[in-house]
């Protein structure tokens, strides 16, 4: 409606004036007087691009602000508001490749030293001497690349910036994908699909203990393994997915509609690029397994996952779910070594460290992949989105689990906050 467009335009222009005024008071006064926003179009695109890029590189930051920013830009590029602004607030995300391409430096990306120059140095029980040696090797590789590829259009500082930006990507993968790899390793170590240990069957029956699926031990093993493998591939491809999600969200042709999805009014918007990318990832994961267990339905642009922003937000939570679980399992030995009282409690109350670890994993693999967590059977179940819903449901029930006190002793704070 006209009234809604007026409110959107008023809110957007107020923010734009605030940005200019915060940087240059006199320019802000001129903008307030002349209302010539197109004069600062490049400045606005640059400011918004920096915010968007910062969020993509640091998913744990700007958790509420990013959503507001995207909704602002959605309205700014909409057919009803864009003509009144007379310019576009949407700019292309700056990438290392684009940066180097503009400076004739893409050959840097093919150099064999780039892997050494951009690797993340992890402690992982290494000696101090070995860590120091790896750091020096990395620094030498960086210096060699800077000397080799610097030119009149590409400075040493530019090369340094690009190399450490790529290193940030490796750091993201280590911090977000490694918990998934470790959970998969725990699954394969403690359970076998063709051997059911007494008391540790993963089989579930619909209607029992909140489960909405019925699986034998073998099918549940593979269902959990396939779900974790899918999450790993999604996280591994997160930056590409995020780029496509923003293209869908800020599309001038496919706009959103406000709908009541049962969780309040949501911006429901079709996301063809993100959906196509998800299908490609799903097909890739399915090709790795002999048979696919469960549904292949991808909810995107409906009442379950209204838009690509909701999609991205869901899958950036995977490390937040698995990270605390891995931290608890890996710190059991440490807390027992540091405190004899805790060791006695674990031995007498839980049957020892190994049994406690297996009990936690058994409960997780059985109950976090049982199709539970939604209001009805259609929204939960075995669909691509429903698998993550079930895992979140398990997280919400952790305080009622018999091993919750052990989580607290290992430093657990919460699934939605910092954890050690």
C-alpha positions, -999 to 999 in steps of 0.1 A, spaced: 0 0 0 10 36 -4 11 41 34 35 12 38 57 25 10 58 59 27 69 43 60 96 22 43 109 52 24 109 74 55 128 47 76 154 41 48 162 78 42 165 84 79 192 57 82 210 70 50 210 105 65 223 92 97 252 74 80 263 105 61 259 128 92 280 104 114 308 106 89 306 143 79 282 166 97 283 193 70 275 168 43 247 155 65 232 190 67 234 194 29 217 160 24 189 170 49 184 202 29 187 189 -7 176 153 -3 200 143 -31 208 107 -19 221 96 -53 251 119 -48 263 95 -21 253 63 -38 289 49 -39 294 57 -2 262 39 8 269 8 -13 304 7 2 291 10 38 265 -17 34 289 -40 16 314 -38 44 287 -48 69 275 -77 48 311 -89 42 320 -87 79 290 -109 87 298 -135 61 333 -138 74 322 -138 110 289 -156 113 289 -154 151 288 -115 149 260 -91 142 234 -118 150 205 -93 151 219 -64 132 225 -84 100 189 -94 97 178 -57 101 204 -47 75 192 -73 50 155 -63 56 165 -26 50 182 -35 18 153 -57 7 130 -27 10 155 -4 -6 157 -25 -38 120 -33 -39 100 -20 -70 79 3 -48 108 20 -31 137 19 -55 123 45 -80 119 71 -52 155 67 -41 168 70 -76 199 47 -69 206 12 -57 220 5 -22 231 -30 -32 267 -35 -42 287 -65 -51 305 -83 -23 343 -77 -25 362 -110 -29 399 -118 -30 395 -129 -67 379 -96 -77 405 -76 -58 433 -95 -75 417 -94 -109 413 -57 -108 451 -55 -101 462 -82 -126 473 -104 -98 452 -136 -102 484 -157 -109 490 -155 -71 461 -179 -66 478 -207 -86 512 -206 -69 521 -238 -50 532 -218 -20 497 -204 -13 486 -234 6 515 -230 31 510 -192 33 473 -195 41 471 -226 64 459 -221 99 484 -231 126 467 -253 151 482 -264 184 466 -299 185 491 -314 211 521 -302 191 553 -292 207 563 -256 210 592 -261 187 570 -277 160 544 -248 162 572 -223 159 586 -241 129 552 -241 112 548 -204 119 582 -196 104 575 -217 74 542 -199 68 558 -165 73 585 -174 47 559 -184 22 540 -152 27 572 -131 22 582 -151 -9 548 -145 -25 549 -108 -17 582 -105 -33 573 -126 -64 539 -110 -72 542 -73 -61 539 -49 -89 530 -13 -97 493 -22 -94 496 -48 -66 515 -38 -34 530 -61 -8 503 -49 16 476 -59 -9 491 -94 -12 494 -97 26 457 -87 29 446 -113 3 466 -141 19 452 -135 53 417 -132 40 421 -167 25 435 -178 58 403 -165 75 383 -189 53 405 -218 65 400 -207 100 362 -207 95 363 -242 81 384 -254 111 361 -239 137 329 -249 120 335 -281 101 358 -298 125 330 -304 152 310 -322 125 340 -343 114 346 -353 151 309 -362 157 310 -384 125 342 -400 139 325 -407 172 296 -423 154 318 -446 134 340 -454 164 313 -463 190 286 -478 168 286 -502 138 256 -505 115 257 -543 114 264 -550 151 240 -540 178 256 -539 213 232 -547 241 218 -515 256 230 -494 227 206 -500 199 199 -469 178 165 -481 167 135 -458 171 97 -463 169 73 -436 159 52 -425 189 78 -436 215 99 -411 234 88 -383 211 101 -400 179 82 -394 146 102 -419 126 106 -456 127 141 -469 120 160 -501 127 195 -497 143 211 -499 109 188 -474 92 192 -450 121 230 -453 119 230 -444 83 203 -417 87 224 -399 113 256 -404 92 239 -390 61 225 -360 80 259 -352 95 276 -356 61 250 -333 45 256 -306 72 294 -309 67 291 -303 29 267 -273 35 292 -258 60 320 -265 37 302 -245 9 288 -219 33 304 -188 16 291 -197 -18 256 -204 -3 257 -171 15 266 -152 -16 236 -169 -35 213 -163 -5 220 -126 -6 214 -125 -44 180 -141 -37 172 -118 -8 181 -86 -26 166 -96 -59 147 -68 -77 125 -92 -96 116 -119 -71 103 -99 -41 89 -110 -8 54 -111 5 43 -107 42 26 -139 54 16 -154 87 36 -186 88 24 -197 123 55 -181 138 43 -145 133 45 -124 101 74 -134 80 89 -122 47 82 -153 25 104 -152 -7 113 -177 -33 151 -183 -34 159 -201 -67 197 -197 -66 200 -210 -30 176 -238 -37 195 -249 -68 228 -248 -49 213 -269 -21 200 -294 -46 235 -297 -60 250 -303 -25 222 -329 -18 229 -348 -50 266 -348 -43 260 -363 -8 235 -388 -21 261 -400 -47 285 -408 -18 261 -433 -2 246 -466 -15 210 -456 -5 194 -424 7 173 -428 39 145 -403 45 130 -375 25 149 -353 0 125 -324 4 142 -290 8 120 -264 26 129 -229 13 104 -201 6 75 -217 25 61 -214 61 89 -237 74 119 -217 60 104 -184 48 135 -171 29 172 -175 23 180 -155 55 162 -181 76 180 -208 57 215 -193 63 207 -187 100 197 -223 105 228 -239 91 252 -215 108 239 -230 140 252 -265 133 286 -258 149 268 -242 179 249 -275 184 278 -299 179 306 -278 193 295 -281 230 289 -318 226 324 -324 212 339 -302 239 322 -322 266 333 -356 252 369 -344 247 372 -329 282 360 -358 302 395 -372 308 408 -337 318 382 -330 345 387 -365 359 425 -360 360 422 -326 377 397 -336 404 395 -370 422 360 -362 433 347 -358 398 365 -390 388 348 -409 416 314 -395 406 320 -405 369 331 -440 379 304 -447 404 275 -428 389 281 -434 351 303 -465 350 335 -448 339 346 -423 312 342 -446 282 307 -457 292 296 -421 299 309 -410 265 290 -438 248 258 -431 268 259 -394 257 265 -404 220 238 -431 221 212 -406 234 223 -380 208 223 -402 178 190 -418 188 170 -387 199 185 -359 179 176 -376 146 141 -390 154 120 -365 134 108 -346 165 107 -309 173 79 -295 151 42 -289 157 30 -315 132 42 -345 113 46 -327 80 69 -301 93 92 -325 112 102 -359 100 131 -368 78 131 -339 53 164 -319 49 151 -291 72 135 -315 97 168 -332 105 182 -299 120 149 -292 138 152 -326 156 188 -318 167 177 -284 181 149 -302 200 175 -325 216 194 -294 227 164 -279 244 159 -312 263 195 -314 275 188 -301 311 165 -330 316 192 -356 306 210 -376 334 244 -365 321 236 -327 321 257 -322 352 287 -336 333 282 -310 306 283 -282 332 315 -296 347 332 -296 313 325 -259 309 292 -260 290 274 -226 291 247 -230 264 242 -238 228 235 -202 219 265 -186 236 302 -189 241 316 -223 251 350 -236 258 
